[in-house]
Amino acid sequence: MDCALAFAVATVAAIASMLRSVLAAVGCSLGVLLGVLPGLAAVDSIRSWTPQALAQSADPLLSGKEGLDAYVLPAVVAVCLTVALLAVAIGRVRIPASSDGARPSPSRRRSVQRTGKPKE
């Protein structure tokens, strides 16, 4: 279950790093997590590879119907995808450098971009 939650957080982080507005990031994240991934899980040949297989693992594991080996593959896929999505999100973050270490205000950045020198 923790792998599935980490995967969801990494997915949202990667999507949010690519989109500018909060509304677009929320909508796209919900679309991917609630639409695309369950749609992939509906395909029989790849159902066992999807991270959603981990969310359904508690009951069969606790009742003894299935062994732990049935969920190793989805766990490995979820961990690998989580690491890849976090790498994408971290790689896309750009923090502007300034001389005093603080981020410049948006109005100061705009004035520097337009004129080439800071406004006084």
Sequence and secondary structure as in RCSB ss.txt:
>XXXX:A:sequence
MDCALAFAVATVAAIASMLRSVLAAVGCSLGVLLGVLPGLAAVDSIRSWTPQALAQSADPLLSGKEGLDAYVLPA
VVAVCLTVALLAVAIGRVRIPASSDGARPSPSRRRSVQRTGKPKE
>XXXX:A:secstr
 HHHHHHHHHHHHHHHHH SSHHHHHHHHHHIIIIIHHHHHTSGGGGGGSTHHHHT HHHHHHTSS GGGGHHHH
HHHHHHHHHHHHHHHHH      TTSS   HHHHHHHHHHSS   
